[in-house]
Amino acid sequence: MSLHSITQFCFVVLLISASELAFSVPAPAFVEKEQAELSATGCTDPKYKQFVEERLDYFERKNKRMMKRTQRDYERSSQAKSNPYQVIGDLSRHLIYSAQFEPVKTVNAKIDLMFQHGERLSRDQQIAGNVFDNFSTEAHFVGIARAWVSYRQGRNQDAFNELLTSIDVSNSAVLESFGPDFTFIRRIYRDGYTKPVVAYINKTKDFWTGKRADALRFAWLTMIEQDCAIQFDSLDTIKFSELGLIAK
């Protein structure tokens, strides 16, 4: 085991201890016992695998609810003739969820509608060039939606290309602070595709920085290396510690 690996592992554990997600009171004896069992078996523990499956099912149900909620948000802002930036933002957020569940024809129509809003904004405010150069977060969401569409149509390589292109972003306070979308890599990793997921995670280093981002990337890449089930959520750093994982 290298000194570098030990140092990285200790950094993650210390970060988790200080996190707001960590427990603020001593764990009951049965929790400590369960954590000890997880550490002994690592990612092969049946309880851990069941936990991840339940979380993935939870995310799918949540995303279906969000599809309906974001559709209402977009319709409300569009019908009220709200600020055009608000309309574009609402529609782009909806696309992330629409692309997972609605018919491909419907999703493509909504992507086209995004660009119609952009062209209208460009004309009304006399914005030269590609108006979406000013919408890094929204362009990212469109890219993820296109990745979903390609993947659902069986065009996997096109989907993976769209995935990586979607984070060719700049000056996005949202992505820099909270990171990019993880709904699509959650799906393709579950389906067994690791290379595009690793490439995506590594590419986030270009804009998503800080201790939290570094801790999540380290946990995910280590878990992928050890063939762990992953939910791609902030809880993964806690599970990483409980499982007693360390980079090979």
KOLBAVO-710639 format. One line per 2 residues: number of its first residue (from 1); their letters; for each residue x, y, z of N, C-alpha, C. Coordinates in Angstrom, 3 decimals. Example, Ala and Ser with C-alpha at 12.3 -4.5 7.8 and 13.67 -1.06 7.14 Angstrom:
// residues 2
1	as	13.190 -5.690 7.800 12.300 -4.500 7.800 13.200 -3.300 7.800; 12.850 -2.250 7.080 13.670 -1.060 7.140 12.900 0.030 7.870 $
//
This chain:
// residues 248
1	ms	0.859 -1.198 0.000 0.000 0.000 0.000 0.894 1.247 0.000; 0.719 2.160 -0.926 1.578 3.329 -1.043 1.216 4.385 -0.021 $
3	lh	2.208 5.223 0.319 1.967 6.330 1.239 0.952 7.290 0.665; 0.969 7.474 -0.679 0.008 8.381 -1.319 -1.422 7.907 -1.121 $
5	si	-1.649 6.575 -1.268 -2.996 6.029 -1.090 -3.472 6.204 0.338; -2.554 5.940 1.299 -2.937 6.085 2.712 -3.296 7.528 3.011 $
7	tq	-2.515 8.472 2.468 -2.779 9.900 2.714 -4.120 10.304 2.144; -4.436 9.831 0.926 -5.726 10.168 0.319 -6.875 9.600 1.122 $
9	fc	-6.719 8.359 1.586 -7.787 7.723 2.352 -8.047 8.482 3.652; -6.971 8.854 4.360 -7.126 9.599 5.615 -7.793 10.938 5.378 $
11	fv	-7.464 11.578 4.233 -8.085 12.864 3.906 -9.588 12.722 3.754; -10.011 11.664 3.066 -11.445 11.448 2.861 -12.151 11.200 4.185 $
13	vl	-11.537 10.368 5.049 -12.165 10.051 6.325 -12.287 11.294 7.194; -11.250 12.122 7.209 -11.309 13.353 8.001 -12.371 14.298 7.472 $
15	li	-12.479 14.368 6.146 -13.491 15.238 5.553 -14.888 14.781 5.913; -15.105 13.478 5.888 -16.414 12.936 6.229 -16.758 13.245 7.674 $
17	sa	-15.782 13.168 8.562 -16.027 13.416 9.985 -16.499 14.840 10.224; -16.001 15.765 9.395 -16.371 17.167 9.571 -17.623 17.546 8.812 $
19	se	-18.106 16.647 7.964 -19.242 16.951 7.103 -20.533 17.075 7.892; -21.448 17.882 7.350 -22.754 18.016 7.988 -23.572 16.749 7.858 $
21	la	-23.138 15.851 6.966 -23.849 14.598 6.802 -23.463 13.568 7.853; -22.372 13.822 8.557 -21.914 12.856 9.541 -22.800 12.903 10.772 $
23	fs	-22.872 11.786 11.524 -23.675 11.755 12.733 -23.017 12.595 13.813; -23.815 13.349 14.564 -23.285 14.220 15.609 -23.327 13.565 16.973 $
25	vp	-23.848 12.340 17.057 -23.905 11.630 18.330 -23.284 10.256 18.134; -22.804 9.631 19.218 -22.194 8.303 19.087 -23.174 7.303 18.483 $
27	ap	-22.683 6.454 17.590 -23.547 5.471 16.938 -23.928 4.386 17.926; -25.185 3.922 17.886 -25.584 2.802 18.728 -24.731 1.581 18.438 $
29	af	-24.721 0.662 19.384 -23.866 -0.515 19.261 -24.180 -1.319 18.006; -25.484 -1.435 17.651 -25.832 -2.249 16.485 -25.349 -1.594 15.204 $
31	ve	-25.292 -0.259 15.166 -24.780 0.431 13.987 -23.282 0.207 13.852; -22.583 0.289 14.996 -21.144 0.051 14.979 -20.849 -1.374 14.511 $
33	ke	-21.685 -2.327 14.950 -21.497 -3.713 14.539 -21.703 -3.865 13.040; -22.757 -3.194 12.515 -23.043 -3.284 11.086 -21.913 -2.681 10.270 $
35	qa	-21.371 -1.546 10.737 -20.270 -0.913 10.028 -19.038 -1.807 10.030; -18.802 -2.491 11.171 -17.667 -3.409 11.246 -17.825 -4.558 10.262 $
37	el	-19.065 -5.039 10.116 -19.324 -6.125 9.173 -19.099 -5.658 7.741; -19.528 -4.409 7.436 -19.321 -3.865 6.107 -17.837 -3.745 5.795 $
39	sa	-17.063 -3.282 6.785 -15.634 -3.118 6.584 -14.977 -4.452 6.275; -15.506 -5.522 6.884 -14.907 -6.841 6.693 -15.183 -7.383 5.296 $
41	tg	-16.349 -7.090 4.738 -16.735 -7.674 3.458 -16.605 -6.704 2.287; -16.508 -5.406 2.562 -16.377 -4.425 1.496 -17.603 -4.376 0.606 $
43	ct	-17.380 -4.128 -0.681 -18.486 -3.924 -1.616 -19.302 -5.183 -1.890; -18.787 -6.339 -1.495 -19.521 -7.584 -1.747 -20.596 -7.840 -0.711 $
45	dp	-20.682 -6.992 0.307 -21.666 -7.210 1.358 -23.087 -7.126 0.790; -23.910 -8.151 1.002 -25.282 -8.139 0.462 -26.114 -6.958 0.950 $
47	ky	-25.901 -6.554 2.205 -26.665 -5.420 2.735 -26.323 -4.142 1.992; -25.040 -3.978 1.664 -24.631 -2.790 0.913 -25.238 -2.808 -0.485 $
49	kq	-25.182 -3.951 -1.147 -25.751 -4.055 -2.492 -27.250 -3.764 -2.482; -27.933 -4.263 -1.463 -29.367 -4.008 -1.347 -29.631 -2.526 -1.109 $
51	fv	-28.783 -1.905 -0.266 -28.907 -0.474 0.008 -28.799 0.338 -1.280; -27.808 0.018 -2.112 -27.617 0.762 -3.362 -28.799 0.545 -4.299 $
53	ee	-29.289 -0.684 -4.410 -30.436 -0.955 -5.269 -31.654 -0.154 -4.834; -31.861 -0.074 -3.531 -32.992 0.691 -3.010 -32.827 2.173 -3.308 $
55	rl	-31.598 2.660 -3.196 -31.339 4.069 -3.496 -31.544 4.355 -4.990; -31.113 3.462 -5.854 -31.298 3.664 -7.283 -32.779 3.672 -7.650 $
57	dy	-33.546 2.804 -7.024 -34.995 2.804 -7.244 -35.613 4.101 -6.744; -35.110 4.580 -5.612 -35.596 5.855 -5.066 -35.322 6.995 -6.045 $
59	fe	-34.117 7.049 -6.622 -33.778 8.114 -7.563 -34.674 8.064 -8.792; -35.009 6.880 -9.258 -35.877 6.779 -10.436 -37.277 7.309 -10.130 $
61	rk	-37.804 6.960 -8.953 -39.125 7.477 -8.574 -39.077 8.993 -8.411; -38.012 9.474 -7.808 -37.854 10.923 -7.614 -37.775 11.645 -8.955 $
63	nk	-37.026 11.090 -9.888 -36.874 11.732 -11.192 -38.193 11.792 -11.959; -39.029 10.784 -11.794 -40.352 10.824 -12.430 -41.204 11.939 -11.829 $
65	rm	-41.109 12.115 -10.528 -41.841 13.217 -9.896 -41.297 14.559 -10.375; -39.974 14.645 -10.487 -39.359 15.893 -10.922 -39.703 16.218 -12.369 $
67	mk	-39.909 15.198 -13.186 -40.308 15.441 -14.568 -41.632 16.205 -14.608; -42.576 15.786 -13.802 -43.878 16.451 -13.769 -43.778 17.841 -13.152 $
69	rt	-42.992 17.951 -12.085 -42.876 19.239 -11.403 -42.186 20.282 -12.292; -41.099 19.870 -12.961 -40.379 20.827 -13.804 -41.174 21.172 -15.055 $
71	qr	-42.025 20.257 -15.521 -42.913 20.577 -16.641 -43.884 21.677 -16.238; -44.421 21.565 -15.030 -45.326 22.614 -14.533 -44.594 23.937 -14.383 $
73	dy	-43.363 23.892 -13.898 -42.586 25.127 -13.732 -42.371 25.816 -15.070; -42.023 25.014 -16.083 -41.795 25.597 -17.404 -43.087 26.173 -17.969 $
75	er	-44.178 25.431 -17.877 -45.454 25.921 -18.414 -45.879 27.204 -17.728; -45.652 27.272 -16.428 -46.032 28.465 -15.671 -45.230 29.683 -16.122 $
77	ss	-43.920 29.521 -16.234 -43.087 30.666 -16.620 -43.315 31.055 -18.083; -43.572 30.066 -18.939 -43.808 30.352 -20.350 -45.132 31.066 -20.566 $
79	qa	-46.176 30.575 -19.906 -47.498 31.189 -20.055 -47.563 32.580 -19.451; -46.777 32.793 -18.404 -46.767 34.111 -17.752 -45.852 35.090 -18.476 $
81	ks	-45.205 34.606 -19.557 -44.266 35.439 -20.306 -43.212 36.027 -19.374; -42.641 35.148 -18.590 -41.617 35.550 -17.627 -40.343 35.961 -18.357 $
83	np	-39.368 36.385 -17.561 -38.054 36.696 -18.098 -37.591 35.539 -18.980; -37.130 35.810 -20.200 -36.750 34.718 -21.108 -35.661 33.815 -20.538 $
85	yq	-34.791 34.365 -19.721 -33.758 33.544 -19.090 -34.392 32.529 -18.137; -35.461 32.957 -17.457 -36.172 32.062 -16.557 -36.846 30.931 -17.333 $
87	vi	-37.445 31.270 -18.462 -38.124 30.266 -19.290 -37.124 29.231 -19.787; -35.990 29.693 -20.290 -34.961 28.775 -20.790 -34.420 27.914 -19.662 $
89	gd	-34.209 28.516 -18.501 -33.712 27.763 -17.353 -34.691 26.686 -16.912; -35.973 27.019 -16.873 -36.984 26.045 -16.452 -37.087 24.885 -17.437 $
91	ls	-37.045 25.203 -18.727 -37.146 24.144 -19.724 -35.910 23.250 -19.697; -34.740 23.834 -19.503 -33.517 23.021 -19.491 -33.517 22.057 -18.315 $
93	rh	-34.002 22.510 -17.159 -34.082 21.609 -16.002 -35.064 20.472 -16.261; -36.138 20.787 -16.956 -37.127 19.754 -17.284 -36.551 18.711 -18.230 $
95	li	-35.675 19.127 -19.140 -35.130 18.207 -20.131 -34.380 17.044 -19.496; -33.704 17.297 -18.380 -32.945 16.243 -17.697 -33.853 15.063 -17.360 $
97	ys	-35.070 15.367 -16.942 -36.007 14.321 -16.519 -36.843 13.809 -17.687; -37.248 14.707 -18.559 -38.021 14.308 -19.733 -37.269 13.279 -20.567 $
99	aq	-35.958 13.503 -20.728 -35.151 12.637 -21.591 -35.069 11.206 -21.084; -35.349 10.995 -19.806 -35.266 9.654 -19.232 -36.525 8.826 -19.475 $
101	fe	-37.677 9.501 -19.596 -38.940 8.768 -19.543 -39.894 9.018 -20.713; -39.878 10.213 -21.272 -40.847 10.531 -22.317 -40.400 9.958 -23.667 $
103	pv	-41.336 9.813 -24.614 -40.961 9.316 -25.936 -39.852 10.173 -26.548; -38.959 9.531 -27.282 -37.820 10.238 -27.864 -38.280 11.399 -28.746 $
105	kt	-39.346 11.186 -29.501 -39.867 12.250 -30.361 -40.253 13.476 -29.540; -40.853 13.250 -28.385 -41.247 14.353 -27.497 -40.020 15.066 -26.959 $
107	vn	-39.017 14.310 -26.562 -37.792 14.907 -26.016 -37.100 15.759 -27.074; -36.982 15.240 -28.282 -36.331 15.994 -29.356 -37.078 17.287 -29.660 $
109	ak	-38.407 17.230 -29.589 -39.206 18.438 -29.825 -38.929 19.480 -28.749; -38.737 19.038 -27.524 -38.459 19.971 -26.425 -37.044 20.551 -26.539 $
111	id	-36.103 19.742 -27.040 -34.759 20.271 -27.284 -34.812 21.340 -28.370; -35.562 21.077 -29.444 -35.732 22.080 -30.494 -36.372 23.343 -29.931 $
113	lm	-37.324 23.171 -29.035 -37.993 24.319 -28.422 -37.014 25.160 -27.621; -36.054 24.515 -26.978 -35.022 25.247 -26.249 -34.303 26.216 -27.170 $
115	fq	-33.928 25.729 -28.344 -33.177 26.577 -29.265 -34.071 27.651 -29.892; -35.344 27.372 -30.030 -36.269 28.412 -30.485 -36.335 29.550 -29.482 $
117	hg	-36.396 29.205 -28.203 -36.366 30.242 -27.161 -35.062 31.029 -27.235; -33.961 30.321 -27.487 -32.673 30.991 -27.575 -32.594 31.944 -28.752 $
119	er	-33.085 31.503 -29.897 -33.076 32.362 -31.081 -33.952 33.598 -30.869; -35.102 33.403 -30.225 -35.997 34.527 -29.950 -35.325 35.535 -29.010 $
121	ls	-34.636 35.002 -27.998 -33.920 35.873 -27.068 -32.813 36.636 -27.780; -32.116 35.951 -28.683 -31.027 36.585 -29.419 -31.536 37.741 -30.264 $
123	rd	-32.697 37.547 -30.921 -33.270 38.609 -31.744 -33.755 39.769 -30.883; -34.479 39.439 -29.807 -35.080 40.484 -28.985 -34.036 41.344 -28.285 $
125	qq	-32.940 40.719 -27.855 -31.929 41.464 -27.099 -30.665 41.725 -27.915; -30.743 41.396 -29.203 -29.642 41.670 -30.131 -28.323 41.102 -29.617 $
127	ia	-28.380 39.814 -29.256 -27.179 39.129 -28.781 -26.495 38.493 -29.979; -25.246 38.877 -30.219 -24.507 38.352 -31.359 -23.955 36.960 -31.025 $
129	gn	-23.836 36.123 -32.055 -23.255 34.797 -31.861 -24.246 33.822 -31.255; -23.702 32.735 -30.738 -24.524 31.687 -30.140 -24.984 32.113 -28.761 $
131	vf	-26.277 32.327 -28.594 -26.802 32.804 -27.329 -26.505 31.829 -26.196; -26.380 30.544 -26.519 -26.159 29.558 -25.462 -24.734 29.563 -24.923 $
133	dn	-23.861 30.390 -25.514 -22.552 30.590 -24.904 -22.703 31.230 -23.529; -23.835 31.904 -23.315 -24.106 32.550 -22.029 -24.918 31.657 -21.093 $
135	fs	-25.158 30.417 -21.497 -25.979 29.499 -20.714 -25.226 28.181 -20.494; -24.146 28.233 -19.760 -23.330 27.025 -19.595 -24.111 25.901 -18.933 $
137	te	-24.847 26.214 -17.878 -25.597 25.180 -17.169 -26.693 24.608 -18.052; -27.407 25.488 -18.752 -28.485 25.038 -19.619 -27.956 24.209 -20.787 $
139	ah	-26.812 24.617 -21.338 -26.204 23.841 -22.416 -25.782 22.461 -21.917; -25.319 22.407 -20.681 -24.967 21.115 -20.083 -26.187 20.201 -20.001 $
141	fv	-27.321 20.759 -19.575 -28.538 19.960 -19.464 -29.009 19.465 -20.826; -28.882 20.300 -21.833 -29.257 19.880 -23.188 -28.353 18.728 -23.633 $
143	gi	-27.063 18.835 -23.341 -26.131 17.771 -23.704 -26.465 16.452 -23.027; -26.838 16.521 -21.757 -27.224 15.306 -21.033 -28.504 14.724 -21.623 $
145	ar	-29.442 15.590 -21.980 -30.687 15.109 -22.595 -30.386 14.389 -23.914; -29.481 14.948 -24.698 -29.105 14.300 -25.965 -28.420 12.954 -25.702 $
147	aw	-27.622 12.895 -24.641 -26.976 11.622 -24.294 -28.022 10.568 -23.957; -29.036 10.952 -23.193 -30.117 10.027 -22.856 -30.834 9.533 -24.112 $
149	vs	-31.137 10.462 -25.024 -31.856 10.094 -26.242 -31.044 9.092 -27.057; -29.756 9.377 -27.242 -28.905 8.467 -28.015 -28.831 7.101 -27.355 $
151	yr	-28.696 7.092 -26.049 -28.563 5.825 -25.329 -29.845 5.000 -25.426; -30.967 5.651 -25.313 -32.252 4.946 -25.406 -32.487 4.387 -26.801 $
153	qg	-31.830 4.993 -27.801 -31.963 4.509 -29.175 -30.891 3.478 -29.525; -30.050 3.124 -28.557 -29.020 2.129 -28.803 -27.754 2.668 -29.435 $
155	rn	-27.636 3.977 -29.554 -26.430 4.602 -30.125 -25.489 4.971 -28.970; -24.889 3.956 -28.384 -24.134 4.150 -27.147 -22.936 5.074 -27.297 $
157	qd	-22.157 4.908 -28.355 -20.972 5.750 -28.510 -21.362 7.207 -28.686; -22.433 7.468 -29.441 -22.930 8.845 -29.569 -23.340 9.384 -28.208 $
159	af	-23.964 8.534 -27.411 -24.396 8.946 -26.070 -23.200 9.320 -25.209; -22.147 8.505 -25.255 -20.972 8.772 -24.430 -20.248 10.034 -24.910 $
161	ne	-20.254 10.265 -26.221 -19.665 11.504 -26.746 -20.445 12.727 -26.284; -21.762 12.636 -26.329 -22.603 13.747 -25.860 -22.376 13.998 -24.368 $
163	ll	-22.199 12.910 -23.620 -21.952 13.029 -22.182 -20.716 13.871 -21.912; -19.616 13.569 -22.577 -18.376 14.294 -22.337 -18.427 15.717 -22.887 $
165	ts	-19.089 15.881 -24.033 -19.222 17.223 -24.607 -20.058 18.124 -23.710; -20.979 17.534 -22.968 -21.890 18.328 -22.129 -21.163 19.088 -21.032 $
167	id	-19.940 18.678 -20.695 -19.208 19.395 -19.638 -18.035 20.201 -20.197; -18.113 20.533 -21.469 -17.198 21.533 -22.023 -17.786 22.905 -21.701 $
169	vs	-17.747 23.251 -20.429 -18.444 24.438 -19.950 -17.442 25.451 -19.400; -17.924 26.672 -19.233 -17.109 27.717 -18.621 -18.029 28.715 -17.924 $
171	ns	-17.550 29.256 -16.845 -18.255 30.316 -16.120 -19.663 29.912 -15.691; -19.798 28.705 -15.167 -21.079 28.272 -14.624 -20.939 28.145 -13.115 $
173	av	-21.505 29.096 -12.405 -21.400 29.076 -10.946 -22.074 27.848 -10.360; -23.165 27.408 -10.994 -23.897 26.231 -10.492 -23.048 24.972 -10.611 $
175	le	-22.487 24.733 -11.787 -21.687 23.525 -11.989 -20.399 23.569 -11.182; -19.808 24.748 -11.056 -18.576 24.874 -10.287 -18.805 24.615 -8.803 $
177	sf	-19.992 24.959 -8.312 -20.286 24.805 -6.890 -20.850 23.430 -6.552; -21.798 22.949 -7.367 -22.536 21.729 -7.030 -22.199 20.537 -7.919 $
179	gp	-21.406 20.769 -8.944 -21.061 19.682 -9.836 -22.079 19.502 -10.948; -21.777 18.641 -11.910 -22.662 18.423 -13.052 -23.758 17.408 -12.729 $
181	df	-24.533 17.086 -13.741 -25.581 16.072 -13.603 -24.973 14.673 -13.477; -25.575 13.848 -12.610 -25.099 12.480 -12.434 -26.182 11.442 -12.758 $
183	tf	-27.321 11.882 -13.262 -28.391 10.935 -13.553 -27.987 9.953 -14.650; -27.298 10.456 -15.663 -26.971 9.587 -16.795 -25.865 8.602 -16.438 $
185	ir	-24.814 9.048 -15.754 -23.753 8.088 -15.417 -24.251 7.070 -14.391; -25.218 7.463 -13.589 -25.819 6.508 -12.642 -26.432 5.334 -13.410 $
187	ri	-27.068 5.650 -14.528 -27.714 4.617 -15.341 -26.696 3.762 -16.093; -25.755 4.395 -16.772 -24.855 3.603 -17.608 -23.879 2.793 -16.753 $
189	yr	-23.526 3.299 -15.579 -22.661 2.502 -14.700 -23.413 1.266 -14.222; -24.677 1.452 -13.903 -25.501 0.312 -13.485 -25.605 -0.711 -14.599 $
191	dg	-25.547 -0.243 -15.854 -25.618 -1.139 -17.012 -24.261 -1.751 -17.372; -23.207 -1.372 -16.647 -21.905 -2.000 -16.852 -20.880 -1.203 -17.632 $
193	yt	-21.182 0.061 -17.979 -20.236 0.878 -18.742 -19.415 1.743 -17.777; -18.156 1.393 -17.618 -17.307 2.109 -16.655 -16.404 3.150 -17.314 $
195	kp	-15.908 2.883 -18.508 -14.941 3.805 -19.129 -15.507 5.216 -19.317; -16.702 5.369 -19.887 -17.224 6.735 -20.037 -17.516 7.397 -18.690 $
197	vv	-17.861 6.602 -17.691 -18.112 7.160 -16.358 -16.816 7.693 -15.768; -15.738 6.918 -15.869 -14.433 7.362 -15.360 -13.977 8.616 -16.095 $
199	ay	-14.155 8.633 -17.411 -13.750 9.803 -18.198 -14.530 11.044 -17.776; -15.808 10.878 -17.544 -16.672 11.988 -17.118 -16.241 12.515 -15.754 $
201	in	-16.041 11.610 -14.809 -15.641 12.016 -13.460 -14.310 12.760 -13.500; -13.347 12.241 -14.247 -12.041 12.896 -14.333 -12.139 14.273 -14.985 $
203	kt	-13.007 14.386 -15.976 -13.129 15.665 -16.684 -13.752 16.754 -15.805; -14.494 16.366 -14.773 -15.095 17.371 -13.889 -14.039 18.148 -13.110 $
205	kd	-12.810 17.637 -13.080 -11.739 18.359 -12.384 -11.477 19.719 -13.017; -11.874 19.879 -14.280 -11.620 21.128 -14.993 -12.416 22.294 -14.428 $
207	fw	-13.542 22.011 -13.776 -14.376 23.118 -13.291 -14.933 22.899 -11.888; -15.090 21.661 -11.475 -15.683 21.358 -10.167 -14.552 21.093 -9.186 $
209	tg	-14.279 22.060 -8.320 -13.124 21.974 -7.445 -13.538 22.118 -5.980; -12.580 21.875 -5.105 -12.847 21.989 -3.671 -12.758 20.643 -2.976 $
211	kr	-12.765 20.673 -1.651 -12.593 19.457 -0.864 -13.724 18.458 -1.084; -14.959 18.951 -1.148 -16.092 18.038 -1.336 -15.997 17.335 -2.681 $
213	ad	-15.712 18.100 -3.741 -15.599 17.513 -5.073 -14.455 16.503 -5.128; -13.323 16.851 -4.532 -12.171 15.940 -4.530 -12.489 14.649 -3.778 $
215	al	-13.185 14.782 -2.642 -13.534 13.602 -1.846 -14.474 12.678 -2.598; -15.471 13.242 -3.273 -16.416 12.426 -4.033 -15.728 11.744 -5.205 $
217	rf	-14.902 12.499 -5.931 -14.193 11.888 -7.067 -13.308 10.735 -6.605; -12.566 10.943 -5.514 -11.676 9.896 -5.011 -12.478 8.665 -4.602 $
219	aw	-13.581 8.892 -3.906 -14.421 7.760 -3.479 -14.973 7.012 -4.680; -15.522 7.737 -5.654 -16.126 7.089 -6.819 -15.098 6.312 -7.641 $
221	lt	-13.958 6.932 -7.906 -12.953 6.264 -8.732 -12.406 5.018 -8.032; -12.245 5.096 -6.714 -11.785 3.929 -5.960 -12.836 2.831 -5.981 $
223	mi	-14.093 3.208 -5.812 -15.173 2.225 -5.813 -15.343 1.588 -7.188; -15.162 2.363 -8.234 -15.228 1.805 -9.588 -14.092 0.806 -9.791 $
225	eq	-12.890 1.174 -9.342 -11.735 0.293 -9.477 -11.973 -1.047 -8.780; -12.727 -1.008 -7.684 -12.971 -2.230 -6.914 -14.336 -2.846 -7.228 $
227	dc	-14.940 -2.381 -8.335 -16.172 -2.986 -8.860 -17.329 -2.916 -7.864; -17.444 -1.781 -7.189 -18.526 -1.576 -6.220 -19.780 -1.070 -6.916 $
229	ai	-20.929 -1.382 -6.345 -22.163 -0.707 -6.738 -22.094 0.728 -6.212; -22.569 1.684 -6.992 -22.462 3.095 -6.607 -23.773 3.797 -6.908 $
231	qf	-24.175 4.696 -6.014 -25.385 5.470 -6.258 -25.099 6.862 -6.823; -23.828 7.302 -6.813 -23.434 8.623 -7.285 -24.232 9.724 -6.579 $
233	ds	-23.980 9.783 -5.288 -24.633 10.730 -4.407 -23.634 11.076 -3.304; -23.886 12.165 -2.582 -22.967 12.583 -1.525 -22.809 11.532 -0.434 $
235	ld	-23.801 10.646 -0.277 -23.703 9.584 0.725 -22.586 8.592 0.414; -22.095 8.595 -0.820 -21.058 7.635 -1.185 -19.774 7.824 -0.387 $
237	ti	-19.475 9.046 0.035 -18.270 9.239 0.836 -18.406 8.578 2.205; -19.614 8.581 2.740 -19.852 7.923 4.021 -19.740 6.409 3.856 $
239	kf	-20.378 5.875 2.814 -20.302 4.443 2.569 -18.866 4.009 2.273; -18.122 4.857 1.589 -16.722 4.583 1.293 -15.943 4.338 2.587 $
241	se	-16.194 5.163 3.574 -15.522 5.010 4.871 -15.995 3.759 5.606; -17.318 3.542 5.587 -17.882 2.377 6.294 -17.376 1.060 5.709 $
243	lg	-17.167 1.052 4.398 -16.719 -0.172 3.732 -15.228 -0.424 3.916; -14.522 0.580 4.419 -13.094 0.414 4.650 -12.283 0.325 3.382 $
245	li	-12.706 1.045 2.325 -12.040 0.938 1.043 -10.804 1.820 0.984; -9.877 1.428 0.152 -8.693 2.225 -0.105 -8.188 1.860 -1.488 $
247	ak	-7.617 2.832 -2.176 -7.161 2.580 -3.545 -6.082 1.507 -3.556; -6.121 0.684 -4.597 -5.134 -0.378 -4.720 -3.763 0.197 -5.095 $
//
